[in-house]
Amino acid sequence: MTSDNELNYQKERITNYFRESETAKKEFEIGAEFEHFVVDADTLEAISYYGENGIESLLKELTELGWEAKYEENHLMGLSKDGNHVTLEPGAQVELSTRPCKSIKEVENQYLSFLRDIIPVLNYRNQHILSLGYQPETKISQIPFIPKNRYKYMSEYFNKRGKYAHNMMKGTASLQITLDYCCEEDFIKKFRVANALSPYISYIFDNSPFFEGEIWDKNTLRVNIWNNCDDDRCKVVPGSLDRVFGYEDYAKYILNAPPIIIQRNNEFEFTGNKAFKELYFPDEYTKEELEHVLTMYFPDVRAKKFIEVRMADSVPYPLNIAGVALWKGLLYNEKNLELLYDKFKHLTNDEVSKIKKDIIESVKDSEIVNKNVIEVCKEIVNLAEGGLDDEETKFLIPLKELVNREMTPAGLIKEKLHLEKNKAIEKSILNNLNIFRR
């Protein structure tokens, strides 16, 4: 059992990690993680990791274009090039993580460079790279896990948790944005605002028109999946909106929940239901081992050496770059940050949970600060536009047009379902399937 002194020292260690990760405002950067599905171009069936035309062979072909291979136990699991990284999610979803960038244009350049490499390879394989929130055709039971120890242990643990835990692992894809913080006060404000906005961001970027091959007739499918995944590590961090929530509070959250897997001496160790505070003596783990633990919790907004906002579905170019612009305009503009922090300073965890549930069922029935969901979405997009430099406001154009139409990406696809499913996806005005086809 962990003594009080040991627990206090554990909290201090994690708190110091966040403090040491602070970045001067003039050095702020922004990064993005773009998750995708690779599917058969004709059937929209998921391409698995295995086989002659599987994802591992795709990664091998990309090494011929200058990408450096990353292996785990003789399996090709990722790539790196120019500070950008390609990794695989449990169902072989392909994720590009950009290096931290000073400008939105730089993020865009990294993403388009990745597409220029991968799309010609996919074209002659008769495969597409899709930006959707959920697999369009293949059912979860038909998608094998990739051969990665981390996911093997996670799948065993989640099998006894929420009913959609495996759907989350193998069937979902998201757009995640990372932002710096300069001090604990800045962290507190950004963490609260990002969590308060989570229902609206999920709606704006709702791009999940299908669930298990059928039309999803509600909203924000990924929110519904995360709500039925694992209460210990998902949703909004417990209590984070009910009080001022800083470094030590996040440290307590980490220490009192089970990380499932830890790294010890470069080996994965399955830890089951044991809380993090029970697994190490205070000085026993390295910074790298702590950083691994921080990735084993999946709340809407996650704290690491940066703040990671995770609520948006994977959406196609250029809407995904608009997502980067949205967060930069909201959280890196001091006036907007203060305004939103003041607006949401009395919001509670329970209220956010209710808004999420209301949005899933009926968008226009949920109200907060006397504005309905659509109005709040328009308001935050307009705020972001005002928070960007003139040369960067252009990146918000596709998002602003969509919100002003009171439409979501999923809604655009559903509008076209009188066509075949793959044609409905392809003809969505925001889809990038053929951007680089020549």
RADAMO-V955172 format. One line per field, one symbol per residue. phi: phi as a letter, one per 30 degrees, with the letter a starting at -180 (. if undefined). psi: psi as a letter, one per 20 degrees, with the letter a starting at -180 (. if undefined). burial: # if it has 9 or more other C-alpha atoms within 8 Angstrom, else .. Layout:
# RADAMO-V955172
phi->???
psi->???
burial->???
This chain:
# RADAMO-V955172
phi->.ddddddddeedddededddcdbdedcebbbbbccbccbdddciddcddcjecdddddddddddcjdddbcbhicdcabbahicbcbcdecidccccddebdbdedeeddddddddddddddeddhbbcccbdbedbddedccddddbeeddddddddeccddcdddedcccbbcbccbdbcadddeedddddddddedddedecdbbdbbhicddcccheddddddbcaddbbideeidcdadbcedddddeddcbddibbcbhibdbdchcddedccbdecdcdedddddeddccbdebccbdbcccbddddbddcdddddddeddddcccddddddddddcdcdcedddddeedddedaedccbahibdeeddedddddddddccdedcddddeddddddddhbceddddddcddddeddddddedcccececdc
psi->pprgggghhgggggghgghiiqpqhijprqrqooqqqprphgijqqprhrrhkahghghhhhhijjppqpqoljpoirqqpkiqpprprhkkqpppoqqpqhqhhggghgghgghhghghghgiilqqppnriqphgpqhiioqqqmpgghggghgghhjcqijghgggiiqqrppppqrqirhggggghgggghhighhghggkolmiqolirpojbrmghghghilfohhjabpppiiiirpobghghgggghjqpigprpoljqqppicjpqhiihqqhjhqrghhghgghijqlrgpqpcjrpopjiqqpqrpjhhhhhghghghgiiohggggghgghjijqrghgggggggggggogjipqqlkqrgghgghghghgggiiqqhiihhiighgggghhilqrhhhgghhjjirqghhgghipijqjhjgjp.
burial->.....##.#######.###..##....#############...######...###########...#.###....######..###############..#..#.###.##..##########..###############..#.##....#####.###.##.#####################.###########.################..#..############..#####.####..####.###############...#..##.####..#.#..#...######.######################################..###.##..#..###..#..##.###.######....###.###.#########...##.######.##...########.##....#.#####.####..#..
